[in-house]
Amino acid sequence: MQEALPVSGRLLSERLKELEHEGIVIRTVIPETPVRIEYSLSDKGLALAPVIQEIQTWSSEWITKEEVE
């Protein structure tokens, strides 16, 4: 996940901990060598999908590429 996002590992870790604390993601430890951590959306997180889709639709209509840069 870290490789796909333009954020530091520390920031990503902090945000994932916050999302886990709020019940939006579920953290699963895979006991391999090295230990692997997987995150998945909880039911609460999945319920956010329509909201995020609407924000994406709104931003596509109202925010230009120049405004983001």
All heavy atoms as TSV, in Angstrom:
chain	resi	resn	atom	element	x	y	z
A	1	MET	N	N	0.838	-1.184	0.000
A	1	MET	CA	C	0.000	0.000	0.000
A	1	MET	C	C	0.884	1.249	0.000
A	1	MET	O	O	0.571	2.219	-0.675
A	1	MET	CB	C	-0.899	-0.021	1.236
A	1	MET	CG	C	-1.977	1.000	1.195
A	1	MET	SD	S	-3.106	1.068	2.616
A	1	MET	CE	C	-3.314	-0.571	3.152
A	2	GLN	N	N	1.957	1.204	0.780
A	2	GLN	CA	C	2.836	2.368	0.885
A	2	GLN	C	C	3.427	2.752	-0.462
A	2	GLN	O	O	3.555	3.926	-0.778
A	2	GLN	CB	C	3.958	2.092	1.882
A	2	GLN	CG	C	4.871	3.270	2.105
A	2	GLN	CD	C	5.930	2.982	3.158
A	2	GLN	OE1	O	5.850	1.989	3.859
A	2	GLN	NE2	N	6.904	3.847	3.256
A	3	GLU	N	N	3.765	1.762	-1.276
A	3	GLU	CA	C	4.348	2.034	-2.585
A	3	GLU	C	C	3.349	2.701	-3.531
A	3	GLU	O	O	3.731	3.458	-4.408
A	3	GLU	CB	C	4.874	0.740	-3.199
A	3	GLU	CG	C	6.018	0.136	-2.408
A	3	GLU	CD	C	6.314	-1.300	-2.800
A	3	GLU	OE1	O	5.625	-1.850	-3.681
A	3	GLU	OE2	O	7.237	-1.863	-2.206
A	4	ALA	N	N	2.074	2.441	-3.333
A	4	ALA	CA	C	1.039	2.980	-4.217
A	4	ALA	C	C	0.594	4.386	-3.836
A	4	ALA	O	O	-0.043	5.065	-4.637
A	4	ALA	CB	C	-0.174	2.047	-4.223
A	5	LEU	N	N	0.935	4.828	-2.629
A	5	LEU	CA	C	0.477	6.137	-2.154
A	5	LEU	C	C	1.652	7.088	-1.942
A	5	LEU	O	O	2.691	6.677	-1.442
A	5	LEU	CB	C	-0.284	5.983	-0.829
A	5	LEU	CG	C	-1.536	5.125	-0.885
A	5	LEU	CD1	C	-2.071	4.873	0.509
A	5	LEU	CD2	C	-2.596	5.794	-1.741
A	6	PRO	N	N	1.470	8.352	-2.281
A	6	PRO	CA	C	2.552	9.330	-2.121
A	6	PRO	C	C	2.627	9.902	-0.700
A	6	PRO	O	O	2.558	11.107	-0.494
A	6	PRO	CB	C	2.196	10.406	-3.144
A	6	PRO	CG	C	0.705	10.383	-3.176
A	6	PRO	CD	C	0.332	8.924	-2.972
A	7	VAL	N	N	2.724	9.021	0.307
A	7	VAL	CA	C	2.850	9.454	1.701
A	7	VAL	C	C	3.961	8.655	2.371
A	7	VAL	O	O	4.303	7.555	1.931
A	7	VAL	CB	C	1.531	9.269	2.495
A	7	VAL	CG1	C	0.422	10.128	1.934
A	7	VAL	CG2	C	1.116	7.824	2.542
A	8	SER	N	N	4.479	9.197	3.460
A	8	SER	CA	C	5.523	8.495	4.193
A	8	SER	C	C	4.941	7.282	4.917
A	8	SER	O	O	3.742	7.223	5.205
A	8	SER	CB	C	6.181	9.434	5.205
A	8	SER	OG	O	5.286	9.709	6.272
A	9	GLY	N	N	5.793	6.340	5.222
A	9	GLY	CA	C	5.355	5.153	5.951
A	9	GLY	C	C	4.789	5.502	7.310
A	9	GLY	O	O	3.817	4.897	7.766
A	10	ARG	N	N	5.381	6.482	7.961
A	10	ARG	CA	C	4.914	6.899	9.282
A	10	ARG	C	C	3.504	7.474	9.211
A	10	ARG	O	O	2.635	7.134	10.013
A	10	ARG	CB	C	5.880	7.928	9.858
A	10	ARG	CG	C	5.479	8.405	11.223
A	10	ARG	CD	C	6.517	9.332	11.812
A	10	ARG	NE	N	6.066	9.788	13.098
A	10	ARG	CZ	C	6.229	10.997	13.557
A	10	ARG	NH1	N	6.883	11.886	12.845
A	10	ARG	NH2	N	5.786	11.340	14.733
A	11	LEU	N	N	3.280	8.355	8.236
A	11	LEU	CA	C	1.956	8.960	8.080
A	11	LEU	C	C	0.910	7.897	7.740
A	11	LEU	O	O	-0.192	7.886	8.304
A	11	LEU	CB	C	1.975	10.039	7.005
A	11	LEU	CG	C	0.655	10.756	6.741
A	11	LEU	CD1	C	0.161	11.458	7.999
A	11	LEU	CD2	C	0.807	11.745	5.605
A	12	LEU	N	N	1.254	6.995	6.843
A	12	LEU	CA	C	0.329	5.924	6.474
A	12	LEU	C	C	-0.020	5.077	7.695
A	12	LEU	O	O	-1.181	4.757	7.940
A	12	LEU	CB	C	0.934	5.061	5.368
A	12	LEU	CG	C	0.113	3.868	4.907
A	12	LEU	CD1	C	-1.248	4.307	4.385
A	12	LEU	CD2	C	0.872	3.083	3.855
A	13	SER	N	N	0.988	4.732	8.484
A	13	SER	CA	C	0.769	3.937	9.694
A	13	SER	C	C	-0.156	4.651	10.672
A	13	SER	O	O	-1.071	4.040	11.236
A	13	SER	CB	C	2.116	3.637	10.354
A	13	SER	OG	O	1.937	2.904	11.533
A	14	GLU	N	N	0.067	5.940	10.871
A	14	GLU	CA	C	-0.786	6.720	11.779
A	14	GLU	C	C	-2.231	6.742	11.298
A	14	GLU	O	O	-3.157	6.565	12.083
A	14	GLU	CB	C	-0.266	8.153	11.891
A	14	GLU	CG	C	1.017	8.280	12.666
A	14	GLU	CD	C	1.576	9.698	12.636
A	14	GLU	OE1	O	0.905	10.614	12.104
A	14	GLU	OE2	O	2.705	9.885	13.133
A	15	ARG	N	N	-2.423	6.966	10.010
A	15	ARG	CA	C	-3.787	7.037	9.463
A	15	ARG	C	C	-4.496	5.683	9.560
A	15	ARG	O	O	-5.688	5.623	9.879
A	15	ARG	CB	C	-3.767	7.513	8.005
A	15	ARG	CG	C	-3.281	8.920	7.814
A	15	ARG	CD	C	-4.133	9.925	8.588
A	15	ARG	NE	N	-3.647	11.271	8.393
A	15	ARG	CZ	C	-2.934	11.951	9.281
A	15	ARG	NH1	N	-2.620	11.398	10.431
A	15	ARG	NH2	N	-2.535	13.176	9.036
A	16	LEU	N	N	-3.774	4.607	9.278
A	16	LEU	CA	C	-4.383	3.282	9.381
A	16	LEU	C	C	-4.769	2.958	10.826
A	16	LEU	O	O	-5.822	2.365	11.077
A	16	LEU	CB	C	-3.445	2.215	8.815
A	16	LEU	CG	C	-3.343	2.201	7.290
A	16	LEU	CD1	C	-2.185	1.319	6.847
A	16	LEU	CD2	C	-4.642	1.745	6.661
A	17	LYS	N	N	-3.944	3.367	11.781
A	17	LYS	CA	C	-4.281	3.163	13.193
A	17	LYS	C	C	-5.536	3.936	13.568
A	17	LYS	O	O	-6.394	3.433	14.300
A	17	LYS	CB	C	-3.114	3.579	14.091
A	17	LYS	CG	C	-1.978	2.595	14.096
A	17	LYS	CD	C	-0.823	3.071	14.952
A	17	LYS	CE	C	0.349	2.109	14.817
A	17	LYS	NZ	N	1.542	2.599	15.530
A	18	GLU	N	N	-5.662	5.166	13.061
A	18	GLU	CA	C	-6.862	5.964	13.316
A	18	GLU	C	C	-8.096	5.305	12.719
A	18	GLU	O	O	-9.151	5.231	13.364
A	18	GLU	CB	C	-6.702	7.369	12.740
A	18	GLU	CG	C	-5.687	8.228	13.458
A	18	GLU	CD	C	-5.420	9.551	12.760
A	18	GLU	OE1	O	-6.144	9.897	11.801
A	18	GLU	OE2	O	-4.478	10.243	13.177
A	19	LEU	N	N	-7.968	4.829	11.486
A	19	LEU	CA	C	-9.102	4.170	10.825
A	19	LEU	C	C	-9.477	2.882	11.542
A	19	LEU	O	O	-10.665	2.558	11.676
A	19	LEU	CB	C	-8.768	3.889	9.361
A	19	LEU	CG	C	-8.653	5.126	8.467
A	19	LEU	CD1	C	-8.061	4.742	7.116
A	19	LEU	CD2	C	-9.998	5.810	8.304
A	20	GLU	N	N	-8.494	2.157	12.041
A	20	GLU	CA	C	-8.776	0.945	12.813
A	20	GLU	C	C	-9.474	1.308	14.125
A	20	GLU	O	O	-10.469	0.669	14.504
A	20	GLU	CB	C	-7.481	0.190	13.097
A	20	GLU	CG	C	-7.701	-1.083	13.883
A	20	GLU	CD	C	-6.419	-1.786	14.268
A	20	GLU	OE1	O	-5.325	-1.177	14.212
A	20	GLU	OE2	O	-6.515	-2.967	14.656
A	21	HIS	N	N	-8.980	2.332	14.787
A	21	HIS	CA	C	-9.582	2.771	16.048
A	21	HIS	C	C	-11.049	3.179	15.861
A	21	HIS	O	O	-11.889	2.930	16.728
A	21	HIS	CB	C	-8.774	3.936	16.632
A	21	HIS	CG	C	-9.343	4.481	17.903
A	21	HIS	ND1	N	-9.205	3.825	19.104
A	21	HIS	CD2	C	-10.066	5.596	18.158
A	21	HIS	CE1	C	-9.828	4.521	20.047
A	21	HIS	NE2	N	-10.357	5.603	19.487
A	22	GLU	N	N	-11.352	3.786	14.725
A	22	GLU	CA	C	-12.718	4.230	14.428
A	22	GLU	C	C	-13.599	3.097	13.893
A	22	GLU	O	O	-14.781	3.291	13.638
A	22	GLU	CB	C	-12.706	5.385	13.423
A	22	GLU	CG	C	-12.067	6.651	13.958
A	22	GLU	CD	C	-12.809	7.222	15.158
A	22	GLU	OE1	O	-14.053	7.101	15.216
A	22	GLU	OE2	O	-12.135	7.791	16.044
A	23	GLY	N	N	-13.010	1.918	13.680
A	23	GLY	CA	C	-13.797	0.775	13.207
A	23	GLY	C	C	-14.047	0.778	11.712
A	23	GLY	O	O	-14.955	0.089	11.236
A	24	ILE	N	N	-13.240	1.532	10.955
A	24	ILE	CA	C	-13.438	1.616	9.508
A	24	ILE	C	C	-12.649	0.544	8.768
A	24	ILE	O	O	-13.093	0.043	7.742
A	24	ILE	CB	C	-13.082	3.035	9.013
A	24	ILE	CG1	C	-14.089	4.022	9.638
A	24	ILE	CG2	C	-13.087	3.132	7.497
A	24	ILE	CD1	C	-13.746	5.469	9.445
A	25	VAL	N	N	-11.478	0.182	9.307
A	25	VAL	CA	C	-10.693	-0.903	8.722
A	25	VAL	C	C	-10.434	-1.972	9.776
A	25	VAL	O	O	-10.492	-1.716	10.980
A	25	VAL	CB	C	-9.333	-0.423	8.134
A	25	VAL	CG1	C	-9.540	0.559	7.011
A	25	VAL	CG2	C	-8.437	0.134	9.205
A	26	ILE	N	N	-10.156	-3.161	9.294
A	26	ILE	CA	C	-9.811	-4.287	10.154
A	26	ILE	C	C	-8.364	-4.659	9.857
A	26	ILE	O	O	-7.995	-4.848	8.694
A	26	ILE	CB	C	-10.730	-5.497	9.883
A	26	ILE	CG1	C	-12.183	-5.119	10.169
A	26	ILE	CG2	C	-10.290	-6.712	10.691
A	26	ILE	CD1	C	-13.196	-6.105	9.642
A	27	ARG	N	N	-7.548	-4.741	10.897
A	27	ARG	CA	C	-6.123	-5.077	10.773
A	27	ARG	C	C	-5.950	-6.553	11.105
A	27	ARG	O	O	-6.388	-7.017	12.146
A	27	ARG	CB	C	-5.315	-4.220	11.744
A	27	ARG	CG	C	-3.843	-4.465	11.711
A	27	ARG	CD	C	-3.176	-3.518	12.728
A	27	ARG	NE	N	-1.753	-3.575	12.651
A	27	ARG	CZ	C	-0.972	-4.257	13.469
A	27	ARG	NH1	N	-1.509	-4.960	14.455
A	27	ARG	NH2	N	0.330	-4.235	13.325
A	28	THR	N	N	-5.295	-7.284	10.189
A	28	THR	CA	C	-5.038	-8.702	10.392
A	28	THR	C	C	-3.540	-8.950	10.274
A	28	THR	O	O	-2.917	-8.556	9.292
A	28	THR	CB	C	-5.774	-9.550	9.330
A	28	THR	OG1	O	-7.170	-9.224	9.373
A	28	THR	CG2	C	-5.597	-11.027	9.584
A	29	VAL	N	N	-2.968	-9.602	11.301
A	29	VAL	CA	C	-1.549	-9.935	11.291
A	29	VAL	C	C	-1.399	-11.332	10.706
A	29	VAL	O	O	-2.028	-12.278	11.170
A	29	VAL	CB	C	-0.956	-9.884	12.712
A	29	VAL	CG1	C	0.507	-10.288	12.697
A	29	VAL	CG2	C	-1.128	-8.498	13.313
A	30	ILE	N	N	-0.567	-11.459	9.667
A	30	ILE	CA	C	-0.294	-12.746	9.035
A	30	ILE	C	C	1.045	-13.240	9.585
A	30	ILE	O	O	2.079	-12.618	9.336
A	30	ILE	CB	C	-0.216	-12.616	7.490
A	30	ILE	CG1	C	-1.427	-11.860	6.938
A	30	ILE	CG2	C	-0.034	-13.986	6.843
A	30	ILE	CD1	C	-2.756	-12.525	7.167
A	31	PRO	N	N	1.040	-14.330	10.355
A	31	PRO	CA	C	2.274	-14.797	10.999
A	31	PRO	C	C	3.223	-15.504	10.027
A	31	PRO	O	O	3.331	-16.731	10.014
A	31	PRO	CB	C	1.768	-15.735	12.094
A	31	PRO	CG	C	0.471	-16.254	11.573
A	31	PRO	CD	C	-0.105	-15.146	10.725
A	32	GLU	N	N	3.876	-14.719	9.199
A	32	GLU	CA	C	4.878	-15.226	8.273
A	32	GLU	C	C	6.213	-14.614	8.664
A	32	GLU	O	O	6.283	-13.796	9.562
A	32	GLU	CB	C	4.547	-14.805	6.830
A	32	GLU	CG	C	3.246	-15.340	6.298
A	32	GLU	CD	C	2.950	-14.814	4.899
A	32	GLU	OE1	O	3.585	-13.826	4.466
A	32	GLU	OE2	O	2.082	-15.388	4.239
A	33	THR	N	N	7.253	-14.991	7.970
A	33	THR	CA	C	8.545	-14.339	8.155
A	33	THR	C	C	8.898	-13.661	6.856
A	33	THR	O	O	9.092	-14.348	5.863
A	33	THR	CB	C	9.632	-15.369	8.546
A	33	THR	OG1	O	9.187	-16.060	9.712
A	33	THR	CG2	C	10.935	-14.673	8.827
A	34	PRO	N	N	8.964	-12.347	6.827
A	34	PRO	CA	C	8.615	-11.408	7.906
A	34	PRO	C	C	7.104	-11.307	8.096
A	34	PRO	O	O	6.326	-11.666	7.208
A	34	PRO	CB	C	9.182	-10.074	7.400
A	34	PRO	CG	C	9.152	-10.192	5.914
A	34	PRO	CD	C	9.383	-11.652	5.611
A	35	VAL	N	N	6.724	-10.811	9.256
A	35	VAL	CA	C	5.295	-10.664	9.578
A	35	VAL	C	C	4.660	-9.723	8.555
A	35	VAL	O	O	5.243	-8.728	8.138
A	35	VAL	CB	C	5.127	-10.101	11.005
A	35	VAL	CG1	C	3.675	-9.756	11.269
A	35	VAL	CG2	C	5.625	-11.100	12.025
A	36	ARG	N	N	3.466	-10.091	8.131
A	36	ARG	CA	C	2.739	-9.298	7.133
A	36	ARG	C	C	1.439	-8.811	7.759
A	36	ARG	O	O	0.799	-9.519	8.517
A	36	ARG	CB	C	2.448	-10.184	5.921
A	36	ARG	CG	C	1.957	-9.456	4.718
A	36	ARG	CD	C	2.032	-10.330	3.469
A	36	ARG	NE	N	1.440	-11.639	3.635
A	36	ARG	CZ	C	0.270	-12.020	3.118
A	36	ARG	NH1	N	-0.420	-11.189	2.376
A	36	ARG	NH2	N	-0.192	-13.235	3.312
A	37	ILE	N	N	1.088	-7.573	7.444
A	37	ILE	CA	C	-0.148	-6.978	7.959
A	37	ILE	C	C	-1.085	-6.732	6.774
A	37	ILE	O	O	-0.676	-6.188	5.759
A	37	ILE	CB	C	0.118	-5.629	8.664
A	37	ILE	CG1	C	1.223	-5.744	9.709
A	37	ILE	CG2	C	-1.166	-5.060	9.245
A	37	ILE	CD1	C	0.889	-6.628	10.874
A	38	GLU	N	N	-2.329	-7.160	6.917
A	38	GLU	CA	C	-3.336	-6.894	5.888
A	38	GLU	C	C	-4.440	-6.049	6.490
A	38	GLU	O	O	-4.804	-6.214	7.660
A	38	GLU	CB	C	-3.927	-8.206	5.366
A	38	GLU	CG	C	-2.992	-8.986	4.488
A	38	GLU	CD	C	-3.669	-10.195	3.844
A	38	GLU	OE1	O	-4.840	-10.494	4.181
A	38	GLU	OE2	O	-3.017	-10.834	3.022
A	39	TYR	N	N	-4.960	-5.141	5.691
A	39	TYR	CA	C	-6.074	-4.293	6.104
A	39	TYR	C	C	-7.246	-4.536	5.168
A	39	TYR	O	O	-7.061	-4.703	3.968
A	39	TYR	CB	C	-5.676	-2.814	6.043
A	39	TYR	CG	C	-4.674	-2.429	7.093
A	39	TYR	CD1	C	-3.315	-2.502	6.835
A	39	TYR	CD2	C	-5.086	-2.003	8.351
A	39	TYR	CE1	C	-2.381	-2.157	7.805
A	39	TYR	CE2	C	-4.164	-1.655	9.325
A	39	TYR	CZ	C	-2.817	-1.732	9.041
A	39	TYR	OH	O	-1.908	-1.391	10.001
A	40	SER	N	N	-8.426	-4.556	5.748
A	40	SER	CA	C	-9.639	-4.688	4.938
A	40	SER	C	C	-10.692	-3.748	5.513
A	40	SER	O	O	-10.593	-3.321	6.664
A	40	SER	CB	C	-10.143	-6.132	4.945
A	40	SER	OG	O	-10.389	-6.563	6.273
A	41	LEU	N	N	-11.670	-3.419	4.697
A	41	LEU	CA	C	-12.741	-2.550	5.163
A	41	LEU	C	C	-13.726	-3.333	6.018
A	41	LEU	O	O	-14.100	-4.457	5.687
A	41	LEU	CB	C	-13.488	-1.933	3.978
A	41	LEU	CG	C	-12.738	-0.879	3.182
A	41	LEU	CD1	C	-13.528	-0.510	1.937
A	41	LEU	CD2	C	-12.464	0.342	4.034
A	42	SER	N	N	-14.147	-2.724	7.100
A	42	SER	CA	C	-15.206	-3.301	7.928
A	42	SER	C	C	-16.547	-2.953	7.281
A	42	SER	O	O	-16.595	-2.239	6.264
A	42	SER	CB	C	-15.138	-2.700	9.330
A	42	SER	OG	O	-15.434	-1.313	9.265
A	43	ASP	N	N	-17.622	-3.429	7.864
A	43	ASP	CA	C	-18.948	-3.045	7.359
A	43	ASP	C	C	-19.126	-1.530	7.432
A	43	ASP	O	O	-19.692	-0.914	6.528
A	43	ASP	CB	C	-20.056	-3.736	8.159
A	43	ASP	CG	C	-20.136	-5.224	7.868
A	43	ASP	OD1	O	-19.605	-5.662	6.825
A	43	ASP	OD2	O	-20.728	-5.955	8.692
A	44	LYS	N	N	-18.612	-0.928	8.491
A	44	LYS	CA	C	-18.679	0.523	8.644
A	44	LYS	C	C	-17.901	1.210	7.523
A	44	LYS	O	O	-18.359	2.198	6.959
A	44	LYS	CB	C	-18.108	0.917	10.013
A	44	LYS	CG	C	-18.220	2.372	10.350
A	44	LYS	CD	C	-17.683	2.621	11.763
A	44	LYS	CE	C	-17.797	4.060	12.177
A	44	LYS	NZ	N	-17.278	4.275	13.552
A	45	GLY	N	N	-16.739	0.680	7.191
A	45	GLY	CA	C	-15.938	1.237	6.106
A	45	GLY	C	C	-16.606	1.071	4.755
A	45	GLY	O	O	-16.610	1.985	3.927
A	46	LEU	N	N	-17.184	-0.097	4.528
A	46	LEU	CA	C	-17.894	-0.349	3.263
A	46	LEU	C	C	-19.090	0.583	3.100
A	46	LEU	O	O	-19.425	0.982	1.987
A	46	LEU	CB	C	-18.348	-1.810	3.191
A	46	LEU	CG	C	-17.236	-2.837	2.997
A	46	LEU	CD1	C	-17.770	-4.255	3.208
A	46	LEU	CD2	C	-16.608	-2.694	1.624
A	47	ALA	N	N	-19.710	0.952	4.220
A	47	ALA	CA	C	-20.869	1.844	4.162
A	47	ALA	C	C	-20.484	3.248	3.698
A	47	ALA	O	O	-21.347	4.021	3.280
A	47	ALA	CB	C	-21.550	1.916	5.531
A	48	LEU	N	N	-19.188	3.584	3.739
A	48	LEU	CA	C	-18.723	4.886	3.268
A	48	LEU	C	C	-18.617	4.970	1.739
A	48	LEU	O	O	-18.490	6.062	1.192
A	48	LEU	CB	C	-17.351	5.207	3.861
A	48	LEU	CG	C	-17.328	5.586	5.331
A	48	LEU	CD1	C	-15.901	5.619	5.846
A	48	LEU	CD2	C	-18.002	6.928	5.527
A	49	ALA	N	N	-18.672	3.845	1.051
A	49	ALA	CA	C	-18.476	3.820	-0.408
A	49	ALA	C	C	-19.392	4.790	-1.156
A	49	ALA	O	O	-18.908	5.542	-2.007
A	49	ALA	CB	C	-18.622	2.404	-0.945
A	50	PRO	N	N	-20.690	4.841	-0.890
A	50	PRO	CA	C	-21.544	5.785	-1.626
A	50	PRO	C	C	-21.158	7.241	-1.368
A	50	PRO	O	O	-21.221	8.078	-2.268
A	50	PRO	CB	C	-22.956	5.504	-1.111
A	50	PRO	CG	C	-22.895	4.178	-0.450
A	50	PRO	CD	C	-21.488	3.977	-0.001
A	51	VAL	N	N	-20.749	7.553	-0.154
A	51	VAL	CA	C	-20.347	8.921	0.184
A	51	VAL	C	C	-19.092	9.298	-0.594
A	51	VAL	O	O	-19.013	10.379	-1.194
A	51	VAL	CB	C	-20.094	9.045	1.702
A	51	VAL	CG1	C	-19.564	10.425	2.055
A	51	VAL	CG2	C	-21.353	8.726	2.485
A	52	ILE	N	N	-18.116	8.423	-0.605
A	52	ILE	CA	C	-16.863	8.686	-1.318
A	52	ILE	C	C	-17.123	8.802	-2.815
A	52	ILE	O	O	-16.540	9.653	-3.493
A	52	ILE	CB	C	-15.822	7.607	-0.983
A	52	ILE	CG1	C	-15.437	7.752	0.490
A	52	ILE	CG2	C	-14.603	7.710	-1.889
A	52	ILE	CD1	C	-14.584	6.651	1.044
A	53	GLN	N	N	-18.009	7.984	-3.346
A	53	GLN	CA	C	-18.358	8.068	-4.772
A	53	GLN	C	C	-18.975	9.414	-5.105
A	53	GLN	O	O	-18.649	10.019	-6.124
A	53	GLN	CB	C	-19.317	6.937	-5.165
A	53	GLN	CG	C	-19.722	6.965	-6.625
A	53	GLN	CD	C	-18.543	6.817	-7.570
A	53	GLN	OE1	O	-17.723	5.937	-7.404
A	53	GLN	NE2	N	-18.446	7.693	-8.566
A	54	GLU	N	N	-19.838	9.915	-4.248
A	54	GLU	CA	C	-20.455	11.221	-4.479
A	54	GLU	C	C	-19.429	12.350	-4.407
A	54	GLU	O	O	-19.487	13.297	-5.182
A	54	GLU	CB	C	-21.597	11.472	-3.497
A	54	GLU	CG	C	-22.843	10.678	-3.805
A	54	GLU	CD	C	-23.388	10.952	-5.200
A	54	GLU	OE1	O	-23.480	12.132	-5.616
A	54	GLU	OE2	O	-23.733	9.985	-5.884
A	55	ILE	N	N	-18.478	12.249	-3.492
A	55	ILE	CA	C	-17.410	13.254	-3.410
A	55	ILE	C	C	-16.577	13.215	-4.686
A	55	ILE	O	O	-16.212	14.263	-5.239
A	55	ILE	CB	C	-16.537	13.035	-2.162
A	55	ILE	CG1	C	-17.337	13.347	-0.899
A	55	ILE	CG2	C	-15.258	13.890	-2.225
A	55	ILE	CD1	C	-16.660	12.953	0.392
A	56	GLN	N	N	-16.291	12.023	-5.185
A	56	GLN	CA	C	-15.531	11.892	-6.431
A	56	GLN	C	C	-16.309	12.508	-7.602
A	56	GLN	O	O	-15.747	13.223	-8.429
A	56	GLN	CB	C	-15.220	10.436	-6.716
A	56	GLN	CG	C	-14.406	10.238	-7.980
A	56	GLN	CD	C	-14.105	8.766	-8.248
A	56	GLN	OE1	O	-14.647	7.878	-7.622
A	56	GLN	NE2	N	-13.231	8.534	-9.210
A	57	THR	N	N	-17.598	12.240	-7.672
A	57	THR	CA	C	-18.430	12.803	-8.731
A	57	THR	C	C	-18.438	14.326	-8.661
A	57	THR	O	O	-18.262	15.009	-9.674
A	57	THR	CB	C	-19.875	12.258	-8.629
A	57	THR	OG1	O	-19.829	10.834	-8.747
A	57	THR	CG2	C	-20.772	12.833	-9.704
A	58	TRP	N	N	-18.616	14.873	-7.465
A	58	TRP	CA	C	-18.619	16.320	-7.284
A	58	TRP	C	C	-17.272	16.926	-7.689
A	58	TRP	O	O	-17.217	17.918	-8.406
A	58	TRP	CB	C	-18.927	16.663	-5.825
A	58	TRP	CG	C	-18.898	18.130	-5.553
A	58	TRP	CD1	C	-19.931	19.012	-5.684
A	58	TRP	CD2	C	-17.770	18.904	-5.130
A	58	TRP	NE1	N	-19.510	20.276	-5.362
A	58	TRP	CE2	C	-18.186	20.238	-5.014
A	58	TRP	CE3	C	-16.443	18.582	-4.837
A	58	TRP	CZ2	C	-17.332	21.254	-4.614
A	58	TRP	CZ3	C	-15.589	19.597	-4.435
A	58	TRP	CH2	C	-16.031	20.915	-4.334
A	59	SER	N	N	-16.178	16.307	-7.241
A	59	SER	CA	C	-14.856	16.868	-7.542
A	59	SER	C	C	-14.539	16.799	-9.027
A	59	SER	O	O	-13.890	17.698	-9.566
A	59	SER	CB	C	-13.765	16.178	-6.720
A	59	SER	OG	O	-13.638	14.818	-7.088
A	60	SER	N	N	-15.006	15.762	-9.704
A	60	SER	CA	C	-14.791	15.665	-11.151
A	60	SER	C	C	-15.483	16.806	-11.887
A	60	SER	O	O	-14.991	17.294	-12.902
A	60	SER	CB	C	-15.312	14.331	-11.689
A	60	SER	OG	O	-14.560	13.262	-11.171
A	61	GLU	N	N	-16.607	17.236	-11.372
A	61	GLU	CA	C	-17.361	18.309	-12.016
A	61	GLU	C	C	-16.848	19.695	-11.639
A	61	GLU	O	O	-16.835	20.606	-12.470
A	61	GLU	CB	C	-18.835	18.202	-11.628
A	61	GLU	CG	C	-19.710	19.237	-12.292
A	61	GLU	CD	C	-21.178	19.041	-11.963
A	61	GLU	OE1	O	-21.563	17.931	-11.538
A	61	GLU	OE2	O	-21.943	20.006	-12.133
A	62	TRP	N	N	-16.408	19.876	-10.399
A	62	TRP	CA	C	-16.127	21.209	-9.902
A	62	TRP	C	C	-14.662	21.561	-9.671
A	62	TRP	O	O	-14.340	22.737	-9.518
A	62	TRP	CB	C	-16.886	21.435	-8.593
A	62	TRP	CG	C	-18.352	21.476	-8.829
A	62	TRP	CD1	C	-19.249	20.480	-8.650
A	62	TRP	CD2	C	-19.096	22.586	-9.358
A	62	TRP	NE1	N	-20.516	20.871	-8.998
A	62	TRP	CE2	C	-20.456	22.186	-9.435
A	62	TRP	CE3	C	-18.761	23.882	-9.753
A	62	TRP	CZ2	C	-21.447	23.029	-9.890
A	62	TRP	CZ3	C	-19.759	24.712	-10.203
A	62	TRP	CH2	C	-21.095	24.280	-10.269
A	63	ILE	N	N	-13.777	20.602	-9.648
A	63	ILE	CA	C	-12.367	20.897	-9.400
A	63	ILE	C	C	-11.568	20.603	-10.658
A	63	ILE	O	O	-11.581	19.476	-11.171
A	63	ILE	CB	C	-11.827	20.076	-8.225
A	63	ILE	CG1	C	-12.583	20.417	-6.947
A	63	ILE	CG2	C	-10.320	20.340	-8.035
A	63	ILE	CD1	C	-12.206	19.616	-5.741
A	64	THR	N	N	-10.868	21.611	-11.136
A	64	THR	CA	C	-10.052	21.435	-12.328
A	64	THR	C	C	-8.670	20.924	-11.941
A	64	THR	O	O	-8.240	21.073	-10.787
A	64	THR	CB	C	-9.893	22.749	-13.100
A	64	THR	OG1	O	-9.160	23.661	-12.291
A	64	THR	CG2	C	-11.231	23.347	-13.483
A	65	LYS	N	N	-7.983	20.351	-12.887
A	65	LYS	CA	C	-6.647	19.821	-12.652
A	65	LYS	C	C	-5.690	20.918	-12.187
A	65	LYS	O	O	-4.853	20.693	-11.321
A	65	LYS	CB	C	-6.128	19.175	-13.932
A	65	LYS	CG	C	-4.984	18.255	-13.736
A	65	LYS	CD	C	-4.667	17.530	-15.030
A	65	LYS	CE	C	-3.686	16.404	-14.770
A	65	LYS	NZ	N	-3.385	15.659	-15.982
A	66	GLU	N	N	-5.829	22.127	-12.709
A	66	GLU	CA	C	-4.971	23.241	-12.342
A	66	GLU	C	C	-5.143	23.620	-10.885
A	66	GLU	O	O	-4.197	24.039	-10.218
A	66	GLU	CB	C	-5.231	24.455	-13.228
A	66	GLU	CG	C	-4.831	24.273	-14.688
A	66	GLU	CD	C	-5.839	23.432	-15.485
A	66	GLU	OE1	O	-7.028	23.433	-15.153
A	66	GLU	OE2	O	-5.394	22.749	-16.443
A	67	GLU	N	N	-6.352	23.481	-10.345
A	67	GLU	CA	C	-6.597	23.833	-8.938
A	67	GLU	C	C	-5.897	22.865	-7.987
A	67	GLU	O	O	-5.505	23.258	-6.894
A	67	GLU	CB	C	-8.088	23.849	-8.643
A	67	GLU	CG	C	-8.829	24.986	-9.314
A	67	GLU	CD	C	-10.334	24.895	-9.098
A	67	GLU	OE1	O	-10.877	23.775	-9.144
A	67	GLU	OE2	O	-10.930	25.954	-8.891
A	68	VAL	N	N	-5.739	21.639	-8.398
A	68	VAL	CA	C	-5.106	20.622	-7.559
A	68	VAL	C	C	-3.600	20.846	-7.500
A	68	VAL	O	O	-2.971	20.651	-6.487
A	68	VAL	CB	C	-5.437	19.203	-8.076
A	68	VAL	CG1	C	-4.699	18.158	-7.275
A	68	VAL	CG2	C	-6.927	18.969	-8.033
A	69	GLU	N	N	-3.011	21.272	-8.604
A	69	GLU	CA	C	-1.563	21.439	-8.665
A	69	GLU	C	C	-1.131	22.716	-8.088
A	69	GLU	O	O	-1.179	23.404	-7.366
A	69	GLU	CB	C	-1.087	21.382	-10.129
A	69	GLU	CG	C	-1.367	20.043	-10.732
A	69	GLU	CD	C	-1.083	20.009	-12.234
A	69	GLU	OE1	O	-0.886	21.064	-12.857
A	69	GLU	OE2	O	-1.079	18.913	-12.779
